[in-house]
């Protein structure tokens, strides 16, 4: 079994390329369906963070980005999208939390985790950077300072 | 079967051959392995689920492939391996290596159709939810077919049929479902406010093998939902009715104990910049709903048709997760003094941002979060001997749980952030755990966390100190966490909790863990050694009991 996985992995890693963002429907805070194909329609770089209200490192990351978001936007046209993967237990906390925290990000909800599953996300937080509908960078987990690395990548890809 | 599957998958890989094909392929790999050892303090290794004490090394592996082709199609397979046996506490139905999930999906702007396995949720899941959580060992995907059609973004209709996944097999019971979501705003000409309506039906059909059954093999449930929002205000209502069905007491179907069930959920909130308020009320009566009746209340969370999570704050610190509430949706008639048919209660959340450059806000502002929840049994008359009950609709009975918490997040400088966290809890162990000798435990818990940035390359230190005081002689806990991040990729940590109370299971035992992780992009490798406390493992609102274990564990995640 282990050899099998190793083989798969070796084979796949030889072929890694920028992936298209899969087409899945998420909801905005008003409950309207939003297709992820809308993320492809803009030239601007998007930083998409998958988070949950109960995930402390996720909140730490979004708080940290929130504080420097104005600087990011002054320098580039980057847009930060925070996609909540909260399920029925905690989903109702999303709206008051983002307002209470004064986050300026665009917020979507992936309640039964269709997008999370399509991207094979196992643990949170999970960040992808998307340009022209292609995923150019992914990162899992948060440690203080990771947000600066993210911005470095955004700047590198800004025309 | 095992070899065959491996061969098929491997051949399909080889035949793909070209990287162009791989471009439309998304891959996720997860391997969680453990080596359990005997523990001088807590005893030798023993796996009670599989009655095994020899297989110390275990691994759960998942390889998921999604392949997009012909513009509108996606094929998905998930190969799973539990060799030689699954990690401790997983259902013995996860056994060997096999295809766990396979599906073919077609999708255009209006129509979506799936055959094979699929995950679905109607409303908030009170009537139907199929989902996966590998940490909890939950995968109740439906195997069958589903069609969804939407018209003008206003109306969406779903119909589905399937049997639930149970390990590598499926349930005996069959599930039928239909759902309508209708956005009324446009039809009513609302522009500033939004109003939407949802209606669902879920049926579960399972053959009955008792003589003269007093219930039908088909159990019908209906749900109606209404959601409204305008500017900073929103409100929602959800009601579920479940038709008469036999109760399951201690794993036994009771033919002469037949009742309908219902659920009511009301939610409202108000939020604007810097402030958010949310309140939820919920009442559940006899809402255990399983694809196979006799599986009601099983510890592995298998065959769950609906989703009734505890509506309390999910805390994230070690000591705040010792006494965790679990929703009481099921009928329990264990003893004349221990009878339950549901729960009633609610919670309130408040978020507030104290602006920067104010006396309390300081230079960077201060963020507050407050939560309070209260849950109790349904008030009424319970007739233990005749197996009947008569409960009030809005009566609060025996108190089960309450929780008040306050979180203060403060940034002091570009180098230092702190979190102050306080929780006061009431935990009715007897009712929540159906434990005859359970106590009424009241606790006060304090956690202090600080994050220090050391230099610019992501070097940082995180410290957490925690203390739990209680009214019980059995529980007096202390705990701590140290985490050091060398950079944004490499981290190490150690934590420990210790009970100086008299609780026979945990007294004077260190539950410690230490380890490290390396992250690069979406790949992550972690290694950990430690002793796991017997208790609840909770992820996203659902908890599962796990026994004590000591060992070395390793985890590898990879996706693209």
Boltz contact constraints between the chains, C-beta under 6 A:
constraints:
  - contact:
      token1: [A, 1]
      token2: [B, 81]
      max_distance: 6.0
  - contact:
      token1: [A, 1]
      token2: [B, 83]
      max_distance: 6.0
  - contact:
      token1: [A, 4]
      token2: [B, 6]
      max_distance: 6.0
  - contact:
      token1: [A, 12]
      token2: [B, 27]
      max_distance: 6.0
  - contact:
      token1: [A, 15]
      token2: [B, 19]
      max_distance: 6.0
  - contact:
      token1: [A, 15]
      token2: [B, 22]
      max_distance: 6.0
  - contact:
      token1: [A, 16]
      token2: [B, 560]
      max_distance: 6.0
  - contact:
      token1: [A, 17]
      token2: [B, 23]
      max_distance: 6.0
  - contact:
      token1: [A, 30]
      token2: [B, 194]
      max_distance: 6.0
  - contact:
      token1: [A, 31]
      token2: [B, 196]
      max_distance: 6.0
  - contact:
      token1: [A, 54]
      token2: [B, 314]
      max_distance: 6.0
  - contact:
      token1: [A, 56]
      token2: [B, 316]
      max_distance: 6.0
  - contact:
      token1: [A, 87]
      token2: [B, 540]
      max_distance: 6.0
  - contact:
      token1: [A, 87]
      token2: [B, 541]
      max_distance: 6.0
  - contact:
      token1: [A, 88]
      token2: [B, 124]
      max_distance: 6.0
  - contact:
      token1: [A, 88]
      token2: [B, 125]
      max_distance: 6.0
  - contact:
      token1: [A, 88]
      token2: [B, 307]
      max_distance: 6.0
  - contact:
      token1: [A, 89]
      token2: [B, 309]
      max_distance: 6.0
  - contact:
      token1: [A, 89]
      token2: [B, 541]
      max_distance: 6.0
  - contact:
      token1: [A, 92]
      token2: [B, 267]
      max_distance: 6.0
  - contact:
      token1: [A, 92]
      token2: [B, 278]
      max_distance: 6.0
  - contact:
      token1: [A, 93]
      token2: [B, 349]
      max_distance: 6.0
  - contact:
      token1: [A, 95]
      token2: [B, 271]
      max_distance: 6.0
  - contact:
      token1: [A, 96]
      token2: [B, 269]
      max_distance: 6.0
  - contact:
      token1: [A, 96]
      token2: [B, 271]
      max_distance: 6.0
  - contact:
      token1: [A, 96]
      token2: [B, 276]
      max_distance: 6.0
  - contact:
      token1: [A, 96]
      token2: [B, 277]
      max_distance: 6.0
  - contact:
      token1: [A, 96]
      token2: [B, 278]
      max_distance: 6.0
  - contact:
      token1: [A, 96]
      token2: [B, 349]
      max_distance: 6.0
  - contact:
      token1: [A, 96]
      token2: [B, 351]
      max_distance: 6.0
  - contact:
      token1: [A, 97]
      token2: [B, 351]
      max_distance: 6.0
  - contact:
      token1: [A, 99]
      token2: [B, 271]
      max_distance: 6.0
  - contact:
      token1: [A, 99]
      token2: [B, 276]
      max_distance: 6.0
  - contact:
      token1: [A, 100]
      token2: [B, 276]
      max_distance: 6.0
  - contact:
      token1: [A, 100]
      token2: [B, 351]
      max_distance: 6.0
  - contact:
      token1: [A, 100]
      token2: [B, 352]
      max_distance: 6.0
  - contact:
      token1: [A, 100]
      token2: [B, 353]
      max_distance: 6.0
  - contact:
      token1: [A, 102]
      token2: [B, 274]
      max_distance: 6.0
  - contact:
      token1: [A, 102]
      token2: [B, 353]
      max_distance: 6.0
  - contact:
      token1: [A, 112]
      token2: [B, 121]
      max_distance: 6.0
  - contact:
      token1: [A, 120]
      token2: [B, 28]
      max_distance: 6.0
  - contact:
      token1: [A, 120]
      token2: [B, 64]
      max_distance: 6.0
  - contact:
      token1: [A, 120]
      token2: [B, 559]
      max_distance: 6.0
  - contact:
      token1: [A, 122]
      token2: [B, 30]
      max_distance: 6.0
  - contact:
      token1: [A, 122]
      token2: [B, 557]
      max_distance: 6.0
  - contact:
      token1: [A, 138]
      token2: [B, 521]
      max_distance: 6.0
  - contact:
      token1: [A, 138]
      token2: [B, 522]
      max_distance: 6.0
  - contact:
      token1: [A, 140]
      token2: [B, 522]
      max_distance: 6.0
  - contact:
      token1: [A, 140]
      token2: [B, 524]
      max_distance: 6.0
  - contact:
      token1: [A, 141]
      token2: [B, 519]
      max_distance: 6.0
  - contact:
      token1: [A, 143]
      token2: [B, 458]
      max_distance: 6.0
  - contact:
      token1: [A, 143]
      token2: [B, 485]
      max_distance: 6.0
  - contact:
      token1: [A, 143]
      token2: [B, 488]
      max_distance: 6.0
  - contact:
      token1: [A, 144]
      token2: [B, 451]
      max_distance: 6.0
  - contact:
      token1: [A, 144]
      token2: [B, 453]
      max_distance: 6.0
  - contact:
      token1: [A, 144]
      token2: [B, 460]
      max_distance: 6.0
  - contact:
      token1: [A, 145]
      token2: [B, 458]
      max_distance: 6.0
  - contact:
      token1: [A, 145]
      token2: [B, 488]
      max_distance: 6.0
  - contact:
      token1: [A, 146]
      token2: [B, 488]
      max_distance: 6.0
  - contact:
      token1: [A, 149]
      token2: [B, 488]
      max_distance: 6.0
